[in-house]
Amino acid sequence: MTTSSSPRSAFQPARDSLDPDDWTALRAAGHRMLDDMVDYLSGLREQPAWQAMPPDVRAALSGQPLPRAAGDLDETYGEFQRLVQPYVVGNVHPRFMGWVQGGGNPVGMLAELLAAAVNPNLGGRDHAPVEVERQVIRWAAQMLGFPETASGVLVTGTSLANLIAVLVARTGALGATVRQDGLQGRRLVAYAATTAHNCVSRAMDMAGLGTAALRLIPCDAAQRMDLQALAEALAKDRLADVQPFMVVGSAGTVDAGAVDDLQALAQFCRREKLWLHVDAAYGALAMLSPAQAPKLAGISEADSVAFDFHKWAQVPYDAGCVIVRDAALHAATFATEPAYLRREARGLAAGHPWPCDFGPDLSRGFRALKVWMTMKVYGADKLGEIVNRSCELALYLAACVDAQAELECLAPVNLNIVCFRFIAASGDLDVLNRHLVADVQESGIAVPSTTVINGKLAIRVALFNHRTREADVDMALAAILQAGRALAAA
């Protein structure tokens, strides 16, 4: 590892640019970094799933003043190896099972290098990277069963994708004049299950509708939106001075992986003339698995769908997506054309509509390339196999939990998330299980997380990583049992 006493690297920027005087030195540094990252990924199982950042490391990172003078590339890379790489969140690791995060993939890693090198702005204009994104959107629409005329845009993640969907639905309810005139005192309300992700409520907030305008509908025993309760809430609102405009279904809830009855929701929304949006942050990729796709029946009838390629599709962060059935309404919600963005019939300003016509960002990176290359190299069928294997591992873990008298399942397994807790102890089980999870995380063996199911704190194991095998599940469960027994004895 490079230290501060090592001689300065051969990489030196030119006097009149940030490019090097010697491209050979940069090439050597780049090859070394790439070799190190390949070694890192190939040896993940021998590394901790996570380890806490020591105080001296945290201080070394946070105490640095703004670097005024030029530094050394080798020294800076050495700092990355010493201060950053060992203390990442760990979602690339096969025993990272705590949160809904994909593990990335080597091809996507290389795509990030290529995208950074050509460095295009994908806000718009007529160039090949925009066409790559359009192709990714067409693939996403095909995966979801949407028409070829559907529009879409890649964003940071489903949080922003859900906001875009709320804004498009708002335009559909009030017309494009809402962009200039605002709500004019009109009160729009939307509906989602109590299990909906918090970003749906935040989207209502950021859209100017207010979080109170999101009606949270109770769930049935399967953690799905109660359709009778939805109908009653709608009828009540229609008798009041408010305007229902949208229902948000979930395809893979964050807590237990539940999927709302999307077919029934689609029929309900058609009958009641409401916009149906599906938050399918990770669940959308189940459409690539013949065994799992039937669980999402009805998603193809939605008006919009939000999901992340960086979850089950294993694309490196970040790569969210929103697909909208009505492309004209989508563009009417966002498109503007100031003088400096004038569209032309020919030249670089041709090729409209542009991606910036379908979302809030004008400056946009080439995140489409890592999606495009992941899909091209691995293929949709391979990604579908990864999805199905995750679901099979969840059933395997649930069976192991059921076989242990010390453990109790707290929710049915819908896709790939298992919620359970350690019960072989006296006292406050919520407190015990919270400490249990922290102990397992700090051991470095595995990373589960916690959530609350029907008022009980649960250990949540979310199986998303394409590297995870049965042996990893066994190791994680053994660590959970060992930590639970130690806490119960104490």
N, C-alpha and C positions, 0 to 999 in steps of 0.2 A: 504494500500500500504506500502511496506517495505521502511523504511527510513534508512539513514546512522547511526542513533542512535540505531537501532534495534540490538539485539544480533546476532552474526554470525550464519549462518545456520549450520545445522548438517552435510552438505555435505563437506567432506574434501578428497582431493586426497591421494592415498596411497603414501608411500615414493618412491616406485620403479616403478610407472606407473601413468597414468592419471585416472585410474579407482578409484572409491571411496573405502575408508576403510569400509564404511557402505552403502551397497546397499539400505537399507531401506530408508535412507535419500534421496537418489537420486530418488527412486520411489515416495516418497511423493512430492518432488519438481516437478517431471514430471507430476504427476496427477494434481497438482495445476495449472500448465501451461496449460495442456490440458483442464481442466475445464474452465479456463479463456478464452481460445480461442473459445470454444464452446459458451460461453456466448457472446463473442464479435461478432461471426457470427450470432447468433440468434437475436441479438439486433441491427443489422446494420441500420435499418430504423429510429431508434431513434438517430442516430449519424449523424454528418455533413458528407456530401458527400466528402468534402475536407476542410481542414483549414490550413492556412499559418503557418509556423513554426516561433514562436516569436524569436526575436534576442537573448534573453537569453538562449533559448533552443538550438539554433544553436551554440552559443558560448560554451555551456556546452558540446556539442558533438565534436566540432572541436578543442577545447582547451586542450584536454586530452593528456598527454604525454604517451609514450609507457609504458604500465604497466609491471614493472619488477617483483614485488612481487606478490604472490598469492592474489587473491581477494575473495570476498564472492559471492556465487551463488545467494542468495536471494537479496542482494543489487544490483547485476548486472541485475537481472530480474526486479527489481524495476525501474532501470534506463530505461530499455526497455519500461516498461509500461508508464513511465513519459515522456521520451524524444523521443521515436520512434513511438510507436503504434498510438498515436493520430494524427501523421503528415505524415502518409503514403499517397501514390498517390491517393488511394481511389477506385481503379478499382473493388474491391469486393462489393462496394456499389451499390444498385439498381438504383441510379440516377447518376452514373458515365456514361456519354454518350459522352465524348469528343473524345476519341481515340479508335482505334481498339484493345481493350484489353479485354480478357475474365475475368470472375469473380472468377475463381477457383471453387473448390467444396470440401465439407468436407471429402469425401473418399480420394481424392487426397492429402489432408492435412495429413491424417493418413498414406498414402502410403509414403510420404516424410519421416516420422518418421521411418518407417520400412526400407526404402532404406538406410537411414543414419546409422541405427543400424548395418545392415549386411555389408555396406560400400564396395561393390565390385568395382573393376576397370573393366569397360566394353570395354576396348580396344580390348580384345580378350581372348583367351584360352577357355578351355572346362568346362563351369559351367552354372548352370541354369539361372542366370540373362541374359546371352547372348541369351539363347534360348527364354526368355521372350521378348527381343527386336526383335528377328527374327519373333516371332509370331505377334507382333505389326506391323512390316513391312508387313507381309502377309495380315493382316487386312486392312492396308492402301491401298495396291495394289488392294485388292478386292473392297474396297469402290470406288476407282477410275476407276475400270474396266480394270485394267492392268493384264497381264498374271501372273500366279503363279511363273514364272521364273524371274520376275522383282526383282531387288535389291533395297536396300534403307538403310538409316541410320538415326538415331535420332541425332539432333544437337541443338544448342542453339536457333535457330530461322530461319525464312525464309531468312534473310540476308545471313547467312552462307549457307543455302540450295541453294540459287540462285547462289552463288559463285561456289559451287560444280558442279551444272548443267553447268555453263559456262565452267568450266575446262574439264568436260567430253565431252561436245560438241567440245571444242578445240582439244581434243585428237581424236575425231571422224573425224575432218576435216584434221588434220595434221599427225595423227599417233602417236603411243606411244613414238617415238623418240623425240617428242617435249619436253618430260620431261628432257632429257639429253642435247639436242641441242638448245633448245629455239626456237624462231620464225624464226631465220635465215633470217630476213628481210621481211618475208611474212606478209602481212597486212590482218588481218581478220576483217570483219565488221558484226555487228548484228543489229537487228531491233526491236523496241518496240514503243508503243504509247507514245505520250507526257505525258499521264497520268500515265505512269509506275512509280512504286515506285523508289525512289532515290537509293535504295540498288542495283538495276539492274545496274545502271551506276557505282556504287562503285565496283560491282563484275567485270565489265570490266576493271576497274582500277587495282584491286588487281590481276587479271589474267594476267597482263602485256600487255593487248591489248590497254589500254588507253580509257578514256571516250569519246574521239572524234570518236572512232570506233563504238559507239552505235548511230545508226541513229534513231532520234526521229520522228515518223510518226504522222501527224496530225490526229485528231479525227473527227467523224461525230457528228451529233446533239445529238446522244445518248451517247456520251463520249466514243465510241468504236473506235479502230484503223480503219482508212480509208483504205480499201483493195486496192483501185485504187492507192492511194498515195504510198502504200507499193510496189505495182508492179512497179510503175514508179521509185521509189528509187532503187529497185533491178536492174532494167534494166540499170540505170545510173551507178551504181557501177560496173556492169559487163563489161561496156565499159572502165572503168578505171582500174588501176593496183592494184585492191583489190580483196579479196576473200570473198563473202558473205557465212556465215556458220550457222546462227542461227536467229530464230525469237522468241521473248519473248511475249507471250500473257498474258493477265491479266484476272483472274477470281475473280472480286471484287476489283476494284481500291480503293486506300486509300482515295481519295477525295470524290467520289460520289458512290462507290460501283458498277461501271459499269463492265460488262463482255464482253470481246471481242467475236467476232463471231468465236468461237474455231473450229467449224466444217469447216468453210471456210478456216481458217488458216491452219488446218490439210491438207486439199486438196491442198492448195497452196504450203505448205512445201514439200509434197510428190512429187508434180509435179516439183518443183524447186530443189529437193534434198537438203533441208535445215533441220536442227535440229529444232524441235518445242519444246520449253520449256514453261510451264505455271506457272506463279507466281500466285498461288492460296492461298496466305498467310492465308486468312480466308475463302475465298469462297469455297475451296475444301469440307468443311464440309456440304455444301448445297447438296452434293451427298447423304446424309443420309435422306433428306427430299423429299418424292415423289412429293410434290408440287413445290419444288424449283430446283430439280435436272435437269429438262429439260433445264433450263437456262445455264447449263454447258455442253450441248451436244457438243461432240467433244473432251472433255478433255481426254477421254479414248484412243484417238489416238495420244496423245502427246508422245514425246520421254522421257520427264522428267517432273515432277511436284514438286513444292516446296510449303509447307504449314506448318501451326502451329497448334498443338493440344491445345496450350495454349490460343487460341482465341475462336472460336465458340464451340470447344469440351470442354471448361471450365476446362481443366487440369491446375493445378498450374504451374506458370513459373519455368523454361523454358522448352519447349518441341516442337522444330521444327522438320521437317521431309523432306527428299527428296526421291523421288521414281524414279528409272531409268529403262526404258524398257530393255536395253541391259546390263545385269549384267556383262558380260565379259569385255565390254568396260569400264564400271564403275570401275571395279577392276583394269584394265590396267592403269587407270588414277591415282590411289593412292597406290596400293599395293607395299610394299617393304618387304624384309626379311633379315634384318641384323642378325648376329650370335645369339645375345641375344633374338631374336624373332623367332628363328627357329621353324618351324611347324613340328609336329611329328604325327605318325599314332595312338599313344596311349598315355595315361597320360594326365596331365593338359595342355600340349602344343598341344593337338589334337583339332579337332573341327573347322578347317579352312574351308572356308574363315572367317576371323574375322571382326568385325565392323571397325577396323582401316584400313582395305583394301578398304573401301568405303568412306573415308573422311580423313581430315588432323589430327584428334585428336587421340593420343594414350591413354592418360589419359582421361577417360570418366566416368561420374557418372551414377548411375542407374536410369536415368530419365524415362526409359521404364516402371518401376513399376507403377508409378502414372498414366501413360496412360493405361496400362494393367488393373489396378484395376478400373479405371473410366469406361472403356468400359465393363468390366465384371459385375460391380455392377449396372450401370445405363442402359446399353444396347444401341446399335446403334439407335434403334427406338426412345428411349426417347431423345437422343441427336438430332435426326432429328426433333422431336417435338419442342425442344428449338429453333432450327434454324428457323423453320417455324413461330413460335410465334414472334420471333424478326422481321421477314419480315412483319408480319401482324401489329405489333406495328408501324413499319415505315410507312405503308400505312395509319394507323390511324392518326399518327402525321401529315403526308402530307395533309390529308383531313382537319385537324384542322387548319393548316397553310393557306390552300386555303380559308377557311371560315373567315379568319381574314383580313380585309382590311389593317391593319397596317403591314402585313407581305407579303413577296413575295418569292415563291419557285424559286430556281435558277437552279435546275437540276432534271431530272426525277428520281424517286425512282426505283432502279434496284433490290436491295436486302434489306438492312436494314440500309442504311444511308440516312438521309434527310438533304439537304442543302437549306437554306433560309436566309432571312435577314429582319430586321426591317426597314420599309421605311417611316413611318409616322413622318418624321422630315425633317427640312431643313439643308443645309450644307453638309459636307462630310460624306456620309453614311458609308464609309469604317471605318473612325475613330470612328463614333458613335457605330457601331456594334462591333468593337474591344473592346471598353470600356464596352459595354453591356455584352459581354462574361466574361470579367474579373470581373465585378460586380456580376454576377450570381455565378461565381466560388467562390468568396470571401464570398458570403452570406451563403455558405455551403448547400444550397438547392439542387443544381444540378451542374453537370460539363459538359457543352458543350465545344466545341472548335471552331476554325476558320480554314478556308481554302480559296482558291481563285478559283472561277468558272467563266470562260469567262471574266477574268479581274476584277471581283467584289468580294470583301471580303464577305464570307458567314459564317453564323452560321452553324456549322456542328454538327448534333446529330447522333451518331453512337450507335445503339442499339444492344448490344452483351450480356449483363449480363442476366443470366438465372433467376435472382431475379426480373427483371424489369416487372412492370405491367402497365396497362392503367393509374392507379392513379398516378404512378410515372411520366409518360409522361405528364399528366395533370399538375402536380406540376411544372415540369420543364418548360413547356410552359407558365404557369402563371408567373413564376419568370422572364422569358425572356421578356414577355410583360410589366411587372411592371418596370423592369430595363430600357427597351426602352422608356417607357413613361416618366420616371423620367429624363432620359438624354435629351429627346426631349424638355421637359419643361424647363430644365436648359439652 
